[in-house]
Amino acid sequence: MKCELQQLNSYAAEFTALLKVERNLSANTLKAYSSDINCFFAWIHLRNIQVLDDKAIFAYFNYLQDELELHPRSIRRKYVTLKQFFSFLADNYGIHEKFFRFGSRKFQIPKNLPKTLSNEEISRLISSASKELKECHTEYHKALVIRNICIIECLYCLGLRIGEASGLNVADYNKDDNSVLIRGKGNKERILFISSPVVCQKLNEWLRIRDQWNPSEPAMFITKKGNRMSIYTIENVFSKYQKLAKINATATAHSLRHSFATQLLNNGAGIRDVQELLGHSSIVTTQIYTEVSLNRKREVLLKFNGRNFLTVE
């Protein structure tokens, strides 16, 4: 296939537009697809590739591995993106050239267990924010800390993704039954329930304060200018109290979601229930939490391990 960047850019724009309509992908996912394709086009321009074929594709993925030294997960995502892009070219423009002569197994992804926080660490995290609240000297500072506490509480109590917390609107919270409408990946909706009266009390207090900030958006969590908080701002909130609480330095805001899921399993929840609460499309994604559910493993081994009942003289 002759390589013409202007034409490829036109194809790519049509491809992402089709993804948006046919698969109803979120803005962040579409951005990731575009980023992967643009990275490929930048390499084509850098290397002055004239013919796009299986050799060029192989050279590109070697470049990602050997020169950029990308993580296998990132490389596999780019593989999937380009595979779908070339499939689009075949279906819509009759370009049936075989671009890939290797599979995604070339990029083995190590199995990393979710990073969780202990109950003691989570307690210290929330306490660090509560301590700051007691030391506030201005009403504005107090309002800011109450908002931050509610963010941390919602991430943990509901097991939210950061993007889900950012996307929450005031109207998504029903004070009458303490339910919250969550919009997850692919705009899939699920309803969760705030089971902690303490968290409900804190959230209701924040909503009373929020109206005083002249919000310009319906967002649940807003900045001092009244705008919706981004995922990066929410990550910064977590990072602040992570340092104050002196908990695991490698933990992220997403660790609260991991902790939520692991503790549900530890406390006896079924994996199907956890899948539904997390908003996972496949139970395979949820099953990784069984690897870190130590209490559950301990209970199973104590009850059923044959060695427990073996008498050796």
C-alpha positions as CSV (number, residue, x, y, z in Angstrom):
1,M,0.0,0.0,0.0
2,K,1.4,3.4,-1.0
3,C,1.9,5.6,2.0
4,E,0.3,9.0,1.7
5,L,-0.1,10.7,5.1
6,Q,-2.8,13.1,4.0
7,Q,-5.0,10.3,2.8
8,L,-4.2,8.3,5.9
9,N,-5.3,11.2,8.1
10,S,-8.5,11.4,6.3
11,Y,-9.1,7.7,6.8
12,A,-8.3,8.0,10.5
13,A,-10.8,10.9,11.0
14,E,-13.5,8.8,9.4
15,F,-12.5,5.7,11.5
16,T,-12.8,7.6,14.8
17,A,-16.1,9.2,13.7
18,L,-17.4,5.7,12.9
19,L,-16.3,4.4,16.3
20,K,-18.1,7.2,18.1
21,V,-21.4,6.4,16.3
22,E,-21.3,2.6,16.1
23,R,-19.8,1.8,19.5
24,N,-20.8,4.9,21.5
25,L,-17.3,5.2,23.0
26,S,-16.5,7.8,25.6
27,A,-14.5,10.9,24.7
28,N,-11.5,9.5,26.6
29,T,-11.5,6.2,24.7
30,L,-11.8,8.0,21.4
31,K,-8.9,10.2,22.4
32,A,-6.8,7.1,23.1
33,Y,-7.6,5.7,19.7
34,S,-6.6,8.9,18.0
35,S,-3.4,9.1,20.1
36,D,-2.4,5.6,19.0
37,I,-3.0,6.3,15.3
38,N,-1.2,9.7,15.5
39,C,1.8,8.0,17.1
40,F,1.9,5.6,14.2
41,F,1.6,8.5,11.6
42,A,4.4,10.4,13.4
43,W,6.7,7.4,13.1
44,I,5.8,7.1,9.4
45,H,6.8,10.8,8.9
46,L,9.9,10.4,11.0
47,R,11.2,7.4,9.1
48,N,9.9,8.7,5.7
49,I,8.1,5.4,5.0
50,Q,6.9,5.3,1.4
51,V,5.3,1.8,1.4
52,L,3.0,0.6,4.1
53,D,3.2,-3.2,4.4
54,D,3.8,-6.0,6.9
55,K,7.6,-5.2,7.1
56,A,6.8,-1.5,8.0
57,I,4.4,-2.5,10.7
58,F,6.8,-5.0,12.2
59,A,9.5,-2.3,12.2
60,Y,7.1,0.1,13.9
61,F,6.4,-2.3,16.8
62,N,10.1,-3.0,17.2
63,Y,10.5,0.7,17.5
64,L,7.9,0.9,20.3
65,Q,9.6,-2.0,22.1
66,D,13.3,-1.3,21.6
67,E,13.5,2.5,21.2
68,L,10.6,3.9,23.2
69,E,10.6,0.9,25.6
70,L,6.9,1.2,26.1
71,H,5.1,-1.0,28.6
72,P,3.6,-4.2,27.0
73,R,0.1,-3.0,27.9
74,S,0.6,0.2,26.0
75,I,2.0,-1.7,23.0
76,R,-0.8,-4.1,22.9
77,R,-3.3,-1.3,23.0
78,K,-1.6,0.2,19.9
79,Y,-1.7,-3.2,18.3
80,V,-5.5,-3.5,18.8
81,T,-6.0,0.1,17.6
82,L,-4.1,-0.4,14.3
83,K,-5.6,-3.9,13.8
84,Q,-9.1,-2.3,13.9
85,F,-8.0,0.6,11.7
86,F,-6.7,-1.6,9.0
87,S,-9.9,-3.8,9.3
88,F,-11.8,-0.5,8.7
89,L,-9.7,0.1,5.5
90,A,-10.5,-3.4,4.3
91,D,-14.2,-3.1,4.9
92,N,-14.7,0.4,3.5
93,Y,-12.0,0.9,0.9
94,G,-11.1,-2.6,-0.2
95,I,-7.5,-2.4,1.1
96,H,-7.1,-6.1,1.9
97,E,-3.3,-6.2,2.3
98,K,-2.1,-8.3,5.2
99,F,-0.3,-5.8,7.4
100,F,0.2,-8.1,10.5
101,R,2.2,-11.3,10.3
102,F,2.4,-11.6,14.1
103,G,-0.1,-11.8,16.9
104,S,-0.6,-9.8,20.1
105,R,1.0,-12.6,22.1
106,K,4.3,-11.0,21.1
107,F,3.5,-8.4,23.8
108,Q,3.1,-10.5,27.0
109,I,1.5,-8.5,29.7
110,P,2.7,-9.3,33.2
111,K,-0.1,-10.1,35.7
112,N,0.0,-7.3,38.2
113,L,-2.2,-7.6,41.3
114,P,-4.3,-4.6,42.2
115,K,-2.7,-2.2,44.7
116,T,-4.9,-2.1,47.7
117,L,-4.8,-0.1,51.0
118,S,-5.3,-1.7,54.4
119,N,-8.2,-0.6,56.6
120,E,-5.7,1.2,58.8
121,E,-4.3,3.2,55.8
122,I,-7.8,4.2,54.6
123,S,-8.7,5.3,58.1
124,R,-5.5,7.4,58.3
125,L,-6.3,8.9,54.8
126,I,-9.8,10.0,55.8
127,S,-8.6,11.1,59.3
128,S,-5.9,13.3,57.7
129,A,-8.6,15.3,55.9
130,S,-10.8,15.4,59.0
131,K,-7.8,16.8,60.9
132,E,-7.3,19.5,58.3
133,L,-10.9,20.4,58.6
134,K,-10.6,21.1,62.3
135,E,-7.6,23.3,61.7
136,C,-9.3,25.5,59.0
137,H,-9.2,29.2,59.7
138,T,-11.5,30.4,56.8
139,E,-14.9,29.4,55.5
140,Y,-13.5,28.9,52.1
141,H,-10.8,26.5,53.3
142,K,-13.4,24.7,55.3
143,A,-15.6,24.3,52.2
144,L,-12.6,23.1,50.2
145,V,-11.8,20.4,52.7
146,I,-15.4,19.2,53.0
147,R,-15.5,18.8,49.2
148,N,-12.2,16.8,49.3
149,I,-13.4,14.6,52.1
150,C,-16.6,13.8,50.0
151,I,-14.4,12.9,47.0
152,I,-12.3,10.4,49.0
153,E,-15.4,9.0,50.7
154,C,-17.2,8.5,47.4
155,L,-14.2,6.9,45.7
156,Y,-13.9,4.4,48.5
157,C,-17.5,3.9,49.6
158,L,-18.8,3.4,46.1
159,G,-15.7,2.0,44.5
160,L,-15.8,4.6,41.7
161,R,-13.3,5.1,38.9
162,I,-11.8,8.6,38.9
163,G,-13.6,9.4,35.7
164,E,-16.9,8.4,37.3
165,A,-16.4,10.6,40.2
166,S,-15.5,13.5,37.9
167,G,-18.6,12.8,35.8
168,L,-21.0,12.8,38.7
169,N,-23.8,15.4,38.6
170,V,-25.9,16.7,41.5
171,A,-29.0,15.3,40.0
172,D,-27.4,11.8,40.0
173,Y,-27.7,11.7,43.8
174,N,-31.1,10.9,45.3
175,K,-31.2,12.0,48.9
176,D,-34.5,10.2,49.6
177,D,-33.0,6.7,49.2
178,N,-29.2,7.6,49.2
179,S,-28.8,6.1,45.7
180,V,-26.3,7.4,43.1
181,L,-26.5,7.0,39.3
182,I,-23.1,6.2,37.9
183,R,-22.1,6.5,34.3
184,G,-19.2,4.1,33.6
185,K,-17.2,3.1,30.7
186,G,-19.0,3.2,27.3
187,N,-21.7,5.4,29.0
188,K,-23.1,2.3,30.8
189,E,-25.2,3.3,33.7
190,R,-25.5,1.6,37.1
191,I,-27.2,2.6,40.3
192,L,-25.3,2.3,43.6
193,F,-26.3,2.9,47.2
194,I,-24.4,4.9,49.8
195,S,-24.6,2.5,52.7
196,S,-22.8,4.7,55.2
197,P,-25.0,7.3,57.0
198,V,-21.8,9.2,57.8
199,V,-20.9,9.5,54.1
200,C,-24.4,10.7,53.3
201,Q,-24.2,13.3,56.0
202,K,-20.9,14.6,54.6
203,L,-22.2,14.7,51.1
204,N,-25.4,16.5,52.1
205,E,-23.2,19.1,53.9
206,W,-21.1,19.6,50.8
207,L,-24.1,20.1,48.6
208,R,-25.4,22.9,50.8
209,I,-22.0,24.6,50.5
210,R,-21.6,23.9,46.8
211,D,-24.4,26.3,45.9
212,Q,-22.4,29.1,47.4
213,W,-19.6,28.6,44.9
214,N,-21.8,29.8,41.9
215,P,-21.5,26.6,40.0
216,S,-21.4,26.9,36.2
217,E,-22.0,23.2,35.6
218,P,-24.3,20.6,37.2
219,A,-21.2,18.7,38.4
220,M,-21.2,17.2,41.9
221,F,-17.6,18.2,42.5
222,I,-16.6,21.6,41.3
223,T,-13.5,23.9,41.5
224,K,-13.5,27.2,43.2
225,K,-14.4,28.7,39.8
226,G,-17.5,26.6,39.6
227,N,-16.2,24.2,36.9
228,R,-16.3,20.4,36.9
229,M,-13.3,18.9,38.5
230,S,-11.1,17.0,36.1
231,I,-9.7,13.5,36.8
232,Y,-6.3,15.1,37.3
233,T,-7.6,17.5,40.0
234,I,-9.2,14.6,41.8
235,E,-5.9,12.7,41.6
236,N,-4.2,15.7,43.1
237,V,-6.7,15.7,46.0
238,F,-5.9,12.1,46.7
239,S,-2.2,12.7,46.4
240,K,-2.4,15.6,49.0
241,Y,-3.9,13.4,51.7
242,Q,-1.8,10.4,50.8
243,K,1.2,12.4,51.7
244,L,-0.4,13.9,54.9
245,A,-1.4,10.4,56.0
246,K,2.0,8.9,55.1
247,I,0.4,5.9,53.5
248,N,1.8,3.7,50.7
249,A,3.6,6.1,48.3
250,T,2.8,3.9,45.3
251,A,-0.9,4.0,45.9
252,T,-3.2,6.0,43.6
253,A,-6.8,7.2,43.8
254,H,-7.7,4.1,41.9
255,S,-6.3,2.0,44.8
256,L,-9.5,3.0,46.7
257,R,-11.6,1.2,44.1
258,H,-9.3,-1.8,44.4
259,S,-9.7,-1.8,48.2
260,F,-13.5,-1.5,47.9
261,A,-13.7,-4.6,45.7
262,T,-11.2,-6.7,47.7
263,Q,-12.9,-5.9,51.0
264,L,-16.3,-6.8,49.6
265,L,-14.9,-10.3,48.7
266,N,-13.1,-10.5,52.1
267,N,-16.4,-9.8,53.8
268,G,-18.3,-12.6,51.9
269,A,-19.8,-10.8,48.9
270,G,-20.3,-13.0,45.8
271,I,-18.1,-12.3,42.8
272,R,-21.1,-11.7,40.6
273,D,-22.3,-9.0,43.0
274,V,-18.9,-7.4,43.0
275,Q,-18.9,-7.4,39.2
276,E,-22.2,-5.6,39.1
277,L,-21.1,-3.0,41.7
278,L,-17.9,-2.2,39.9
279,G,-19.6,-2.0,36.5
280,H,-17.4,-4.6,34.9
281,S,-18.6,-6.0,31.5
282,S,-16.9,-9.3,32.1
283,I,-16.4,-11.3,35.3
284,V,-12.9,-12.1,34.1
285,T,-11.9,-8.5,35.0
286,T,-13.4,-8.9,38.5
287,Q,-11.7,-12.2,39.2
288,I,-8.3,-10.6,39.7
289,Y,-9.6,-9.4,43.1
290,T,-9.9,-12.9,44.2
291,E,-6.1,-13.1,44.0
292,V,-5.7,-10.5,46.8
293,S,-8.7,-11.5,48.9
294,L,-6.6,-13.1,51.6
295,N,-9.4,-13.6,54.1
296,R,-11.4,-15.5,51.6
297,K,-8.4,-17.7,50.8
298,R,-7.7,-18.3,54.5
299,E,-11.4,-19.3,55.1
300,V,-11.4,-21.7,52.2
301,L,-8.1,-23.3,53.2
302,L,-9.1,-23.6,56.9
303,K,-12.4,-25.3,55.9
304,F,-11.4,-27.5,53.0
305,N,-7.7,-28.1,52.9
306,G,-7.2,-31.9,53.2
307,R,-4.0,-31.5,55.2
308,N,-6.0,-30.0,58.1
309,F,-7.7,-33.4,58.6
310,L,-4.7,-35.6,58.0
311,T,-3.3,-37.4,61.0
312,V,0.4,-38.5,60.7
313,E,1.9,-40.8,63.3
